């Protein structure tokens, strides 16, 4: 039995967020929380929030033991981008893309 949680429209670039999600994939929940707590990356806070939500979903809805849970799947999809423009030389303007992420984490008991 699997439980999952999603955070959508997180205003961080997916490329930066995927770095931390790759670190916690396959770890048990305690090790994943420790990894995210001691990380200096800014994306660790929303990822930790999604992980805690997935664990809460597993314990409340499926009545699973939180000590036996493992992060089985974790991925980051790209959300919409919104554009701003910055002035450049000779009257030109170049776009600045503010990217968003959709973070999904799946936890399941250790098999």
N, C-alpha and C positions, 0 to 999 in steps of 0.2 A: 504494500500500500504506500502510495506516495502522496506527499502534501507539497504544495507549491505556493509561492507568493510572487507578485509582480509589482514593480514600481515603474510607472510610465511617465514620460515627459520629464525625466530628470535632466536638468540643464548642465550636463557635462558631456564632453565628447566621448563617443563610444570607444574610440581608439585608446583613450586613457583609462576608461573604466574596465575594458577587457583585460588589462594587465593584472588587476587585482582579482578579477573573477577567475582567471586562470590559476591563481595561487590557491584559492579555497576549494576548487573543484576536486572532489575525491577525499577531502579531509572529513574527520568527524566534527561535530558541531563545536565542541570545546576548542579544538585546535584551530578551526576556522575563525572563531570569535577572537582568539588570542592573536592570530595573524592580522586580523583587521584592526584590532585595538592598537597594536604597536606599529602599524603602517603610517608613514608620513604623508601618503597620498590623500588628496582631498576627497577622492571618490570612495574612500573607505567608509565614511559615515552613511551614505545611502545604501551601500551594499550590506553593511551591518544591520541596518534597519530592515531590509528585505529578508535577510537571514533570520533575524529574530521573529519576523512575521511568519515565515515559513515554519519555524519550530513551534510557534504558538498555534498555527493551524493544525499541525500534526498532533499536538497534545490535546487540544480542545475538541477538534472535530473527529479525529481518528483514534483518540485515546492511546497514543503511542508514548513510549518512554523517551524523554528527551535525551537521556544519556546514551541511548543506542542509535541515535540518528546520525546519518552520514549525508553530506552534500553529494548527491548522485549526479545531478545535472545543474549547470549554471551557464547562462549565456547572456549576451548583451546585443540587442538589436538596435539599429539606428532609427531614431525618431525623426520628426520633421526638423528642418533647419529654418531659421529666420535670418534675414539678411539686413545688414546695415552697410552703409557705404562710407568710405574714407576718402578724402580728397588726395589727389596725387598731382604730379607736375603737369604743366601745360593744360590745366583745366580738366583733367581726366578724373574719374572716380573708380575705385576698385571695391569689389564687394568684400565684406567680412561675414563669414558664415558662422552663426552661433548654432552649434549642433546639440541635439538632445538624444537621450538614451532611453531604451526600455530594458530594464533589468529583470531577469527571471531566475529564480533559484528553486530547485526541487530537492527535497530531503526525503529519505526513506530509511527504514531500519537496516542495520548492517546485516547483510545476507551471509 
